[in-house]
Amino acid sequence: MAVKLSESLRRRRTVAILTAGVAASAIAVAGCGGGSETGSSAGDVASYVPSSSPLYLEVTTDFDGAQWQQVQALATEFPGYPQLERMIQKDLETGNVDFDTDVKPLLGERAAIAGLALPPAGDLTKGLTVPTAAEAGDDMRFVAVVDVADGKSQQVKDLLVREGAVSGGEHDGAEYFTSKDADGVVAVDDEALVFSDTKEQVFAALDAHQAGGDQTLAGTDKFTDALAKLPSDVFGQAYLDLGAFVQEAGKAAGPQADQLGLADLRNAVMAASIAAEPGGARLKGVIMGAPNDVATEFSPTLTETVPADALAYVGFSNLSGTLTQVFQQVQGSLGDEEKRQLEGLSDQLPQLLGVSLDDLSALAEKEHALVVTPGATPGAALALQVDDGAKAQDTLDKLRVGIPALVKTFQPDATIPKWQPVPLAGGVQGWRLPLSPKAGVVYGVDGDLAIVGTSVRAVTSVQRPVASLSESAAFQEGTAGMPDEVTSVFWLNLQEGLGTLRKAGALKDATPATLANLRPLKSLAAWTTAGDVPGFEVFVRIHS
């Protein structure tokens, strides 16, 4: 059993890492948003991971514990789970080894997999695409560590030998084993089983554990401090040294890395905890050591004007301020000639559009809501909260004239339809640019709300919703743990979204079994926060 598992890990490192990542996104943090949070800490397995390791994923192996029981309960919501469970059980068993009777009693509380070092810089930058990311994952050196139950280390060794492993000697008080039928090395001491694909990497883990203290990830302040910001009762947790990735990528990107502002992330780390709860699944994470002066905190109020049946909603604030900071950061990294060109463009743009930058900025200084509305042809609308509705109307009217003129400046032969006045809700007059029979650009201003959308229906559904998203029980349940002040909020109606995709034919090739397994997914809510430690949270609501 252990030898087969070792071989499987060796051959499928990328799959193991990606699977852990998916699990971290799909399973979530129990008790977030109101429960008591005393702070998390790593299991003893982290004491076998060298301090320089940039990636760490840990899960509980207490199969009788509350988290595993809740994961099982959620899994039963999906019709395909029994078949998946049988496949996993079959994969875990080999020869005369039974997981439940031979392996499970030998396990301690935690298991982890850690990346010991990043792939070369060139491979890392290429890894922005899925195929090359998988190849880069295969190049990452890793080590897996599994807690051994008290007094069970000899039984683990006996099981390894029974499955064909051969003792190769001892190192740092641990006996290590190899196999003729599989690459990789397994070491066992009184506390843990350590596996990797080379003896050197296993020894590096054992050496770190022997040295202890700050030679291990468990003794590294940035690791322990990040995990301490997370809840303690979790299914698993992850740690990512963002700074290590940035520095490695910067070697290939050169000065461009600093121009993109990546230098500010050189000391950044991210930690996330995962757990299951009765209503679904939640992910909670924090980012430390990164700049926290770009996003603006706000209390979402436009959920009152977002329709309850919206397919998706994104709430954010002060887009103009965020863009100004990004512009200044990019400008500061440019050479003198590039700066002059950028300044010249920024001076010409208001003249070409017929509006000042201050007027444009005033449209995007307060709260915003981007909404996707349902229908045979889904629509979209951007609602902008403004201080002065009359001024916003004047700015949009000028853009109605200025944007076509700007297009004609660069493409004199371009054919642009004429804007048409259209009635909106509440007696408001809007304007529509018909780009196609089903969609175009529509705008209008109603009090302190400026709305730009793809159709009259999309705009009016946000302007005067029959029922608001803030009143929706599903939205209230999904955002129950959301604080009063956030930097962004996201809502996705998975149930309605999947129905829309089916009507559009996007799922025509999906099997009935696939559709049945998608049906329990009801909604996804997410938000980000600022403060001393920026954070994020995602909740996936699951019901049969």
N, C-alpha and C positions, 0 to 999 in steps of 0.2 A: 504493500500500500504506500508506504513512505517513499519507496524508490520510484513508483509510478508517478506520484505527486511531484517529486523532484524533477523527473524527466518532463512532465507536463509544463512545469514552471519554466524550465530551461527552453523548451521549444516555443512557448507562447508568452514570452515576457510582455510584448506589446498588448496582447489580449488581456493579460492579467491587470496591467496598469489601466487600460482603457475601461475594462469592466469595473474596476474600483472607482474610476472617475464617474461612470454612469451611475453606479450605486450611490455615490456621494450626491448626485444630482436628484436621484429619484427617491432616496430615503432621507428622512430629515430629523430635525432636532426636537425632541419631545419637550413639552412644557415651555416653549419659548413664548414670550409675550405675556407675562403675568406669573409664571411659575418661579419658584426659588432657584436661583442660579448661583452656585457656590464656586464655580470655576472648575475647569477640567485640568487633567494632568495626563501625561503619557503613561502607558503601561511599562512594566519592567523590560519589555522587549526593546524599548527605545535605548536602553543602556548597552545594547549590542551594535548600535548604529553609530558610525564615526561622525564626529561633529560637523564635518564639512559636507555631509550628505544634503543635496538640495531638495529631495523629494521623499516624503514619508506618508504611508497610508497604513492605518491601523483599524482592526475590527475586533469586536468581542467574540470569543469562542465559548462563551457561557451559553450553550445551546438551550439550557433550561431557564435562562434568565428572562426578564420581562421584555427586553428589546427583541430577542429572537422570537419570542412568542407573539409579539405584536407584528413583526415582519411576516410571520406565518399567517396571521389573521388577515393582513392586507393582501397577501399573495393569493389567498383563497377567493378574493373578489374577482380574480381573472380566470376564465374558463380553461385557459391553457396551462395553468399552474400544475395540475396533477401530472401531466405528461412531462413538463420540465423537471419536476421533482424526481420522477423516475429516471430521466436521463442523467441528472446529477448524481443520483444514488448509484447508478450503474457505472458512471465514470470514476466514482470514489472507491469502488470495490474492484478487487482483482484477486485471482486465485482463490485462496481460502481465507482472505482477509475481509472481514465485515466492518464497515465504518462504525456502526453503532456499538458493537460489542468489543472490537479490537483496537479501534483508534480513538473514539470519542472519550473513553475513560482516561486516556493518557494526556489529554489536552488541559492546559491551564486556562487562564482568563483571557489572554489577548494573543493576536497574531498580527504581524506587520510585514510589509514589503517596502524597501527603501532603495532609492537610487543613490549609488555611491558617488557618481560623478556624471556630469553632463556629456553628451556627444560633442565632437569637435564643432567649433564655431560655424564652419561652413555648412555642416549637416543640420545644425540647429536652425539657421536662417532659412535653409531650404525646406525645413519641416513645417512651413506655414500651410502646406497642402497636405491632404490626408495621406496619400501614399508615401510621401517622403517623411511625414511625421511618424508613420509606422516604422519606416526604416531607421529613423533616428532613435525611436524607442528601442529597437533591437540592438542599437549600438550602446545604449546606456548600461553601465555596469550596475548590478543590483545585488541585494542580499535579502533573503526572507528569514524571518525569525518567528518561532512559535513557542509560546509558553508551554512548559511541561508541568503536568500536575505534580504536586509534592510527592516525592518518593517513587516516581514512576520512570525515572531516567533509564534504569536498567531494562525495564520492559520495552522502552522505545528502542534501545540498542538491540535487544533480542528480536524485535519485530523487523528491524532493518536487515539483520543477518538472515532471518527467515525468508526475507524477500530477495535475497541474493547479494546484499551489500557485503563488502569486505573491509575489515578494519585496516586503516593505513597508519595508525599511530595516535599520538596525543599531541595537543598543542594548547597551552594555557589551561591545563586541567580538563580539556574536553577531548573525547575520543572522536576521530573523524573517519568517515567511511566513503568508499567509492564503489562503483558497480561496473562490471564488464559490459552490461547491456545498455548503459546510459551514461552520458556525460554528467558532470556536476559532482559536488562534494557536499556531504551532510556531516555536521558535527553536533555532538550531544554532550552537554554537561548537566549538572544537577538542576539547572534552572530552565534551559531552553534547548530547542533544536534550531540549528542555523544552517541554511542552505544557500549555495550560489553555484554558478557554473564553473568557477575555478577555485583551486585551493587557496590562492593568494587572497581572493576576496573573502572567503570564509575566515581565513586567518586575520584579515584586517578587522573583521567584526569582533572576533575573539580578543584581539589585542586591545581594541577600544574598550571592551567590557572589562578587561583586566586592568587597564590604566584608570578607568573610571573618571569621575569629575568632568571637567570641560573637554575631555577627549571624546566624549560621547554626545550624541544629540540630546539625550536626557539631561545633560549637565550644561547645556547651552542656554544662555539667558533669552535670546531672541526666540528660541523654540518654546521654552517653558512659559515665557511671558505671553506669547501669542495664544497658546492653548489655554492659559488661565483665564482668558477672556470669553471662553466658550462654556456652555452648560456641561455639567459633570455626568449626567445620566444619558449616555449616548450609545448608539449602535457602533459607531466608529468615528474616526477623526483623521484629518489630513493636514499636512503642512507642506508649503511650497516656498522655497527661497527665491522670491521673484528677482531679487538683486543678483543672484548667481546667474540666472537665465539672461538678465539684461547685460551683465558684464561679458558673458560668453558671446552673446549675439553682437555686442558692441565691437568685439574683436574683428568680426567680419564686416560689420556695417561702417566702421571707422567713424569719422566726424559726423556722419549723418545721424548716428545714434543720439548725440548731444543736441542736434538741431531738432530732433523729434521730441526732445524733453525726457529721453530715457535716462539721462544722467541722474535725474531726481529720484529714480527708482532703485538706485544701486544698493540701498540698505533696506529695501522693502521686503516684507515677508507676508504670506497669507496663511491663515489657518481656518479650517472649516470643520464643523462637527455634524454628524448625521445621526438621525434616530427615526423611529417610527412612532406614530401616535394613532389613536382610534379613528380620527377623521381623515387621515391620509398620510402625507409625508412632507417633511420640512427640512430644509438646509439652512444652516446659519454660519456665517463666516465673518472674519475681521481681516483688515489689512493694516499693518503697522509699518512705520518707517517711510511712508509715502506722503507726498504733498496733499494737503487737505484744504486747499484754498480756491478750488475751481468751482465746485458745485455749490448751489445756494440752498439753504434749508427753507422749507415752507410747510404750511399746514394745508393739505389738499381740501379744497372747497369746491372745485369744479366737478367733482363726482356727482354733485347735485344737478348738473346740466348734462352729464353723460347718460345716454339712455340705458336702462337696465338690461336690454337685450344686445348691448354692444358686443361685437365679437372680440374686440381688443381695446385697451385703453392704456395710454402712457401719460403719466403726469410728471411735469418738471417745472422749473421756474427760472426766470432771469436768464434766458438763452443769450440775450445780448451781452450780458456781463461775462458769461462763460466764453463766448466767441471772442470778446475783447481780450480776455486774458490769454487765450490760445494765440490770437494774432500777435499780441505783444511778445509772447514767448518765442514764436517763430521769427518775428522781426529782430529780436535781440540776438538770434543765432546766425543771422545773415551777414554777408559781407557788405561793404559800402555800396557797391553797384547794385546788388540785389535789393538793398534797402531803398535806394532811390527809385528803382522800378516799382516796388511795392507801394511806396508813398505816392508815386505818380498815379498809379491805378486807383488808389483809394481817394485821391483828389478828383479824378475824372468821373468816377462812378456816380456820385450824387448829381453831377451835371447831366449825365446821360439819362438817368432815371427821373430827374425832375424833383427829387426829394432829398432832404439833408440826411446825413447819417444819424443825427439826433432824432429826427422824426422816425426813421426806421428802427432805431434803438427803442423808442418809446412803445413800439408795438410788442416788444418782447422783453419787457422789464419785470413783469409780474408773473402770475401763474399761467401755465399752458396745459392744454389737454389735447392729445392726438387720439382720435377715435376712429375705429373701423366699425361701420354699421352693417347690419345684415341686409339680405335681399337677394333676388335672383342674380343681380350684379352688385356685390358688396361695394359700399362707398367708403369714403374717408373724409374726415373733417378735422381741422386744427382750430381749436378755440383759444383765443388770446385775451386774457383779462387785461384791460387797459384803464388808465386813470381818466382819460378824456376821450369819450366816445366820438365827439364831433371831430377832434383832431385825428383820431384813427381813421374815420371815414374820409377825411380830406387826404390823408396819406395814401390810403388804398385807391382812392379815385385817381390820384396822380400816378400811381404805379400802373393803373389800368391803361393810361396813355403812354407812360414812359417805357414800360417793358416791351411793347410792340415796336416802339421807335428804336430801342436798343437792339432788338433782333434785326430790324431793317438796316441798321448801321453796319452790322457784320455780314448779313445775308440779304442784300437788296432785292433779290428775286423771291424771297420767302413769301408765301401766301398765308396771311393771318386772318382768321375769321373775325367778324365784328362782334364786339361786346353787345349783349342784349339785356335790357332791364327785365327783371323777373320778380314776382311777388314772393316774399318770404313770410314766415309766421308773424302774427302780431302787427300786421300792417307795415312791416319793414320792407323797404325796396332794396333788392339786391341786384347784382350784375352777374351775367353768365357769359363765359367764352366757350362756345360749342366746339370742342375738339373732335368729338365723335358723336354718333347718335345716342350713345348711352352714357357718355361721361364728358367732362370738360372742367372748367374752373368756375366756381361760384363763390361770391363773397358778399358779406353784409355785416352791418354793425347794429347791435341791439343793446342799447344802454352802454354798460361798461364791458361788453363782450363783442370782440371782433372775430368773425368766423370765416374761414376759407375752406372750401370743400370741393369734392369732385362732382356733386350733383345738388340740385335743390333739395331733394329728399334727405341727403346726408346732412346738409346744413340745418334744415328745419328740425330734424330729429335731435340735434344737439341744442338748437335754439329753444325748442319747447318739447322736451321729452315727455312721453305719456307717463312713464315711471322712471325714476332716476336710479342710477347705479348705487348710490349711497343707501337707497332703500332696499336693495336686493339682499335677500337672506344669504345667498351664495357668496356675494361679495363681502358681506359682514363677517361670515364665517372664515373666509379665506384671509381677510386682513385683520382678524381678531387680535393678533399680536403686534400690529403695526403701531409704532409710537406716534405721538401727535405731530412731531416735526420730522420730515424726511427730506432727502435730496432728490429722490425720484420714486415713482410707484408704477407698477406694471400689472395689468390684469388681462388674462386670456381665458375666454369662455371656451374651453376645450369641447364641451358637449355640443354647443351650437356651431363651433368652428368645424368640427368633424362632419356635422350634418351639411354645412355649406360646401365643404370639399366634395362630399358624395354627390350633391346636386350638380356640382360643376363638372363631375366626371373625373375628378383628380384621383379618386380611389377605386376606379372601375376595375383595376387589376388586383385589388386586394381580395383575399379569400374570405369566406364567411368567418373562419376561425380568427383571422387577423382583426376583422371588424368587431368581433365579439370581445376580443382582448383589449380593444381600444375603448370600448363602451364604458368601463368603470371610471375612466379618467374624466372628471367633471370640470375642473378649472385649475388655473395656475395663478397665484398671486406672488408678487415680489416687490421688494423695496430696498432702497439703500439709505444709509444714514451717515451723518458727519460726526462732529464732536471730536474728542481727543483721539478716539480710535474709530475710524470709518468702518462701517459694517454693511452686511447685506443679508437678506433672508428671503427664502423661497418656500412657498407652501403649495403642494400639489394635492388637491382634494380628490379622494378616491372613494367611490361608493358603487355598489352593484345596482 
